[in-house]
């Protein structure tokens, strides 16, 4: 099966979307005949060397787009240039008789970029798309004001209803992938041919089974994430205040950002500072050690589109306490964790405390959820398993050889 994979950045030496796209390409390579189209950054290892045996076509990423890394990651300002490169290359390739069974626009993950694939009579897939998850109304007063380019997300719903290029991109796709089922609701104004939930992240392996002797009356909780309000660290600390009768329950936070100082002040105000440890930003090796040394992963993020950090914890056999919303609601099920409704900050904190109390008082349940977490991520999260599932979807969607096309107009 011949697959054309496009993404503006694919790089195993980078982070974020570029690294995830690389892992997908690497996992798909043994299963299909893959052609990859991408930008390439000067000074980085050539993509052809990173993906040996794969046909790679790249163009230099514009220098002006790399000057502001955060802005580039959020807005993808060079996307129109990349889309034009893809469109011209595809037209020339098809005109000289090349055939592909299917094309896949893997990135950008945000659901706001019109696809060049819509111009061709070739079945295509877009996604996994994510983002566009709003902040629950009761939490908005505490989330503060976002940067202007982040607030532009508010235009997404308008564009899904009115942008003809964006609507055509998704409506013409043979399938749209979303990081979680909520994405189908976000795109409900567009008549999709098919939607499938598929988390964009994966793992290479799981950790060996590690005995976790539980001290009676104690429970070591771990929170890992950026220091922003939506990750739920403040809610976790408020939950600790409802557990004063369980002094052996402790919380460790690993992460940096503006929320950390606010969370520390909250812990002091509520009188639980002696049971909460703030480690700040930690190197990867230290994070892995934290997963090994704790009993449960507490991640009450209430606006989490995906939630790949859950996979990190689950591969260590950690049961999860999280929000019944967005990506976590899709990743976690009753076999591996507890999902809690997001209503108001007060009720959310009480629900988190109740879940902690339940696990602390039931070591058999705690151990069973830990085994379930490891088993679930082993079955669904390995890159090899994810690639096989995606290729099975490709096989369902392809429609045979594509006729030779002239350059599309309009």
C-alpha positions as CSV (number, residue, x, y, z in Angstrom):
1,X,0.0,0.0,0.0
2,X,1.4,3.4,-1.1
3,X,0.8,6.1,1.5
4,X,1.7,9.8,1.2
5,X,2.3,11.4,4.6
6,X,2.5,15.1,5.1
7,X,3.3,17.3,8.1
8,X,5.0,20.7,8.3
9,X,7.7,19.4,10.7
10,X,8.9,15.8,11.1
11,X,12.0,15.5,13.3
12,X,13.1,12.9,15.7
13,X,15.6,15.3,17.3
14,X,12.9,17.9,18.1
15,X,10.0,17.9,20.6
16,X,6.2,18.4,20.3
17,X,4.4,17.8,17.1
18,X,7.6,17.3,15.1
19,X,8.7,14.5,17.3
20,X,5.3,12.8,17.3
21,X,5.1,13.0,13.5
22,X,8.5,11.3,13.4
23,X,7.4,8.5,15.6
24,X,4.3,7.9,13.4
25,X,6.4,7.8,10.3
26,X,8.9,5.5,11.9
27,X,6.2,3.1,13.1
28,X,4.4,3.1,9.7
29,X,7.5,2.6,7.6
30,X,7.7,-1.3,8.0
31,X,4.0,-1.6,7.2
32,X,3.5,0.5,4.0
33,X,5.4,2.1,1.2
34,X,5.7,5.5,2.6
35,X,6.5,8.9,1.0
36,X,6.9,11.8,3.5
37,X,6.6,15.5,2.7
38,X,7.9,18.0,5.2
39,X,9.8,21.1,6.0
40,X,13.4,20.7,7.1
41,X,15.3,23.0,9.4
42,X,18.9,24.0,8.7
43,X,21.4,22.6,11.3
44,X,19.2,19.6,12.1
45,X,19.9,16.0,11.1
46,X,18.5,15.5,7.6
47,X,15.2,13.8,7.7
48,X,16.3,11.3,5.1
49,X,19.0,10.1,7.5
50,X,16.5,9.9,10.4
51,X,14.1,7.8,8.3
52,X,16.3,5.5,6.3
53,X,14.5,3.4,3.6
54,X,11.7,6.0,3.4
55,X,11.2,8.3,0.5
56,X,11.6,11.8,1.9
57,X,10.8,15.1,0.2
58,X,11.6,18.3,2.1
59,X,11.7,22.0,1.6
60,X,13.6,24.5,3.8
61,X,11.5,26.0,6.6
62,X,11.3,29.8,6.2
63,X,13.8,31.5,8.5
64,X,11.3,34.1,9.5
65,X,9.0,31.4,10.8
66,X,11.7,30.1,13.2
67,X,12.4,33.4,14.9
68,X,9.6,33.1,17.5
69,X,9.5,29.4,18.5
70,X,6.4,29.6,20.7
71,X,4.5,31.6,18.2
72,X,5.6,29.3,15.4
73,X,4.4,26.2,17.4
74,X,1.0,27.8,18.2
75,X,0.1,29.5,14.9
76,X,2.1,27.6,12.2
77,X,2.5,30.9,10.2
78,X,4.4,29.1,7.4
79,X,1.6,26.6,6.8
80,X,0.3,28.3,3.6
81,X,3.8,28.0,2.2
82,X,4.1,24.4,3.1
83,X,0.6,23.7,1.7
84,X,1.6,25.3,-1.6
85,X,4.7,23.1,-1.8
86,X,2.6,20.0,-1.2
87,X,0.0,21.0,-3.8
88,X,2.6,21.7,-6.5
89,X,4.5,18.5,-5.7
90,X,1.4,16.3,-5.7
91,X,0.2,17.8,-9.0
92,X,3.6,17.1,-10.7
93,X,3.8,13.6,-9.2
94,X,0.3,12.6,-10.3
95,X,0.9,14.1,-13.8
96,X,3.9,12.0,-14.3
97,X,2.0,8.9,-13.4
98,X,2.7,8.3,-9.8
99,X,0.0,6.5,-7.8
100,X,-0.9,6.6,-4.1
101,X,-3.5,4.6,-2.4
102,X,-4.2,7.2,0.2
103,X,-2.7,10.5,1.6
104,X,-2.6,11.5,5.3
105,X,-2.2,15.0,6.7
106,X,-0.8,14.0,10.1
107,X,-0.1,17.5,11.4
108,X,-0.8,20.3,12.4
109,X,-2.8,18.9,15.3
110,X,-4.9,22.0,15.8
111,X,-8.2,21.9,13.8
112,X,-7.8,25.2,12.0
113,X,-5.6,24.6,8.9
114,X,-7.2,24.1,5.4
115,X,-5.6,21.1,3.7
116,X,-4.0,21.0,0.3
117,X,-5.2,17.5,-0.1
118,X,-8.8,18.7,-0.7
119,X,-7.7,19.7,-4.3
120,X,-7.1,16.1,-5.4
121,X,-9.2,13.1,-6.3
122,X,-7.3,11.0,-3.8
123,X,-8.8,9.6,-0.6
124,X,-7.2,11.2,2.4
125,X,-7.1,11.2,6.2
126,X,-6.6,14.3,8.5
127,X,-5.5,14.1,12.1
128,X,-5.4,13.2,14.8
129,X,-6.8,16.6,15.5
130,X,-7.0,18.1,19.0
131,X,-7.4,21.3,20.8
132,X,-10.5,23.5,20.7
133,X,-11.6,22.3,24.1
134,X,-13.0,25.2,26.1
135,X,-12.6,26.0,29.8
136,X,-15.6,25.1,32.0
137,X,-17.5,28.3,32.9
138,X,-17.1,27.8,36.6
139,X,-13.3,27.7,36.3
140,X,-12.8,30.7,34.0
141,X,-12.4,33.3,36.7
142,X,-9.3,31.5,37.9
143,X,-7.6,30.8,34.6
144,X,-6.7,34.4,33.9
145,X,-6.2,36.1,30.5
146,X,-4.5,34.1,27.7
147,X,-2.0,35.6,25.1
148,X,-3.7,37.1,22.1
149,X,-2.7,34.2,19.8
150,X,-4.2,31.7,22.3
151,X,-7.5,33.7,22.5
152,X,-7.8,33.4,18.7
153,X,-9.0,29.8,19.4
154,X,-12.3,31.4,20.1
155,X,-12.7,31.9,16.4
156,X,-12.5,28.1,15.7
157,X,-16.3,27.5,16.1
158,X,-17.0,30.4,13.7
159,X,-14.6,29.0,11.1
160,X,-16.1,25.5,11.4
161,X,-19.4,27.0,10.4
162,X,-18.3,29.5,7.8
163,X,-14.8,29.0,6.4
164,X,-15.3,27.2,3.0
165,X,-11.7,26.0,2.7
166,X,-11.6,24.5,6.2
167,X,-15.1,23.0,5.9
168,X,-14.1,21.5,2.5
169,X,-10.9,20.1,3.9
170,X,-12.8,18.1,6.6
171,X,-15.9,17.3,4.6
172,X,-13.9,15.8,1.7
173,X,-11.6,13.7,3.9
174,X,-12.3,10.0,3.8
175,X,-11.8,10.1,7.6
176,X,-11.0,12.6,10.2
177,X,-9.1,11.4,13.3
178,X,-9.5,13.1,16.6
179,X,-7.4,12.7,19.7
180,X,-10.6,11.9,21.6
181,X,-14.3,11.6,20.9
182,X,-15.0,15.2,21.9
183,X,-13.4,16.4,18.6
184,X,-16.4,15.0,16.7
185,X,-18.6,17.3,18.8
186,X,-16.3,20.2,18.1
187,X,-16.6,19.5,14.3
188,X,-20.3,18.8,14.4
189,X,-21.2,21.7,12.1
190,X,-19.2,19.9,9.3
191,X,-20.7,16.9,7.6
192,X,-17.8,14.4,8.1
193,X,-17.7,11.2,6.0
194,X,-16.2,9.3,8.9
195,X,-14.7,10.1,12.3
196,X,-12.4,7.9,14.4
197,X,-10.9,8.7,17.8
198,X,-7.1,8.0,17.9
199,X,-4.7,9.5,20.4
200,X,-1.7,11.1,18.6
201,X,0.8,10.0,21.2
202,X,2.3,6.6,21.8
203,X,5.0,4.8,23.8
204,X,7.9,2.6,22.8
205,X,7.5,0.1,25.7
206,X,6.2,-0.4,29.2
207,X,8.2,-0.6,32.4
208,X,8.8,-4.0,34.1
209,X,6.2,-4.8,36.8
210,X,7.5,-3.2,39.9
211,X,6.2,-4.1,43.4
212,X,4.7,-1.1,45.2
213,X,4.5,-1.9,48.9
214,X,1.8,0.3,50.3
215,X,2.3,1.6,53.8
216,X,-1.0,1.4,55.8
217,X,-2.6,4.8,56.0
218,X,-0.3,6.3,53.4
219,X,-0.7,7.0,49.7
220,X,1.9,8.8,47.6
221,X,0.3,10.8,44.9
222,X,2.1,12.3,41.9
223,X,1.2,15.3,39.6
224,X,3.3,15.9,36.5
225,X,2.6,18.8,34.2
226,X,3.2,22.4,33.1
227,X,2.4,25.0,35.8
228,X,-0.8,26.3,34.3
229,X,-4.2,26.5,35.9
230,X,-5.9,24.0,33.6
231,X,-3.6,21.1,34.7
232,X,-5.6,20.9,37.9
233,X,-2.7,21.2,40.5
234,X,-4.6,23.8,42.5
235,X,-7.6,21.4,42.6
236,X,-5.4,18.6,43.8
237,X,-4.1,20.8,46.6
238,X,-7.7,21.8,47.6
239,X,-8.6,18.1,47.7
240,X,-5.7,17.5,50.1
241,X,-7.5,19.9,52.5
242,X,-10.4,17.6,52.6
243,X,-8.2,14.7,53.8
244,X,-6.9,16.1,57.1
245,X,-7.8,12.8,58.8
246,X,-5.3,11.0,56.4
247,X,-2.0,12.6,57.2
248,X,-0.1,9.8,55.4
249,X,-1.5,10.9,52.1
250,X,1.1,13.1,50.3
251,X,1.3,14.9,46.9
252,X,4.4,15.5,44.8
253,X,4.3,18.1,42.0
254,X,6.8,18.0,39.2
255,X,6.5,21.0,36.8
256,X,7.3,24.6,36.3
257,X,5.2,27.7,35.4
258,X,3.2,30.6,36.7
259,X,0.7,28.3,38.5
260,X,3.3,26.8,40.8
261,X,3.6,29.9,43.0
262,X,-0.1,30.1,43.2
263,X,-0.4,26.5,44.1
264,X,2.2,26.9,46.8
265,X,0.3,29.8,48.3
266,X,-2.8,27.8,48.2
267,X,-1.2,24.9,50.1
268,X,0.0,27.4,52.7
269,X,-3.4,29.0,53.0
270,X,-5.1,25.6,53.4
271,X,-2.6,24.2,55.9
272,X,-1.4,21.3,53.8
273,X,2.0,22.6,52.8
274,X,3.7,20.0,54.9
275,X,2.1,17.2,52.8
276,X,2.8,18.7,49.3
277,X,6.3,18.7,47.7
278,X,7.0,21.1,44.8
279,X,10.0,19.9,42.8
280,X,9.8,22.3,39.9
281,X,11.0,21.3,36.5
282,X,12.7,17.9,36.5
283,X,14.8,16.1,33.9
284,X,13.3,13.1,32.2
285,X,15.3,10.5,34.2
286,X,14.0,12.1,37.4
287,X,10.4,12.0,36.2
288,X,10.7,8.3,35.4
289,X,12.0,7.7,39.0
290,X,9.0,9.6,40.4
291,X,6.7,7.3,38.5
292,X,8.4,4.3,40.0
293,X,8.3,5.7,43.5
294,X,4.7,6.8,43.8
295,X,1.4,4.9,44.2
296,X,-1.1,6.8,42.0
297,X,-1.1,9.5,39.4
298,X,-3.3,12.5,40.2
299,X,-4.0,14.5,37.0
300,X,-7.2,16.4,37.3
301,X,-6.7,18.5,34.2
302,X,-10.0,19.9,33.2
303,X,-9.1,21.2,29.7
304,X,-6.8,18.5,28.4
305,X,-7.3,17.8,24.7
306,X,-5.1,14.7,24.7
307,X,-3.2,13.7,27.8
308,X,-0.1,11.9,26.8
309,X,1.3,12.3,30.3
310,X,-1.3,9.7,31.3
311,X,0.5,7.2,29.1
312,X,3.8,8.0,30.8
313,X,2.3,7.1,34.2
314,X,0.3,4.1,33.0
315,X,3.3,2.5,31.4
316,X,4.7,2.4,35.0
317,X,1.5,0.7,36.3
318,X,0.2,3.7,38.1
319,X,-3.6,4.0,38.6
320,X,-5.0,7.3,37.5
321,X,-7.3,9.9,39.0
322,X,-8.4,12.4,36.4
323,X,-11.2,14.4,34.9
324,X,-14.1,12.9,32.9
325,X,-13.5,15.4,30.1
326,X,-11.5,15.7,26.9
327,X,-8.6,13.4,26.3
328,X,-8.4,11.8,29.8
329,X,-12.0,10.7,29.6
330,X,-11.1,8.8,26.5
331,X,-7.7,7.4,27.6
332,X,-8.8,6.3,31.1
333,X,-11.5,3.7,31.7
334,X,-12.8,1.8,34.7
335,X,-10.0,-0.8,34.4
336,X,-7.2,1.7,35.1
337,X,-8.5,4.7,36.9
338,X,-11.2,7.0,38.3
339,X,-12.7,9.8,36.2
340,X,-14.4,12.6,37.9
341,X,-17.1,15.1,36.7
342,X,-16.0,18.7,36.2
343,X,-18.6,21.0,37.6
344,X,-17.3,23.7,40.0
345,X,-13.9,24.1,41.6
346,X,-15.4,23.3,45.0
347,X,-17.2,20.2,43.9
348,X,-14.3,19.1,41.8
349,X,-11.9,19.3,44.8
350,X,-14.4,17.2,46.9
351,X,-14.7,14.6,44.2
352,X,-10.9,14.3,43.9
353,X,-10.7,13.9,47.7
354,X,-13.3,11.2,47.5
355,X,-11.4,9.3,44.8
356,X,-8.2,9.5,46.8
357,X,-9.9,8.3,49.9
358,X,-11.4,5.4,48.0
359,X,-8.0,4.3,46.7
360,X,-6.2,4.8,50.0
361,X,-8.7,2.6,51.8
362,X,-8.7,-0.2,49.2
363,X,-5.2,-1.5,48.4
364,X,-6.7,-4.4,46.4
365,X,-8.5,-1.9,44.1
366,X,-5.4,0.3,43.9
367,X,-3.3,-2.7,42.7
368,X,-6.0,-3.9,40.3
369,X,-6.2,-0.4,38.6
370,X,-2.4,-0.3,38.4
371,X,-2.3,-3.7,36.6
372,X,-5.1,-2.4,34.3
373,X,-3.2,0.8,33.5
374,X,-0.2,-1.2,32.4
375,X,-2.3,-3.7,30.4
376,X,-4.3,-0.9,28.7
377,X,-1.3,1.1,27.5
378,X,0.4,-2.1,26.4
379,X,-2.6,-3.0,24.2
380,X,-3.3,0.4,22.9
381,X,-0.4,2.7,23.4
382,X,2.6,1.0,21.8
383,X,3.6,2.7,18.6
384,X,3.7,-0.6,16.8
385,X,0.1,-1.3,17.8
386,X,-1.1,2.2,16.9
387,X,0.6,1.9,13.5
388,X,-1.1,-1.4,12.8
389,X,-4.5,0.1,13.7
390,X,-3.9,3.0,11.4
391,X,-2.9,0.8,8.5
392,X,-6.0,-1.3,9.0
393,X,-8.0,2.0,8.7
394,X,-6.1,2.9,5.5
395,X,-7.0,-0.4,4.1
396,X,-10.7,0.2,4.7
397,X,-10.5,3.7,3.1
398,X,-8.5,3.2,0.0
399,X,-10.4,3.0,-3.3
400,X,-7.8,1.5,-5.6
401,X,-5.5,3.2,-8.1
402,X,-6.1,6.9,-8.7
403,X,-6.4,8.2,-12.2
404,X,-3.8,10.6,-13.6
405,X,-4.7,14.2,-12.8
406,X,-3.9,17.5,-14.3
407,X,-3.0,20.4,-12.0
408,X,-6.2,21.3,-10.1
409,X,-7.6,24.8,-10.5
410,X,-9.3,26.9,-7.8
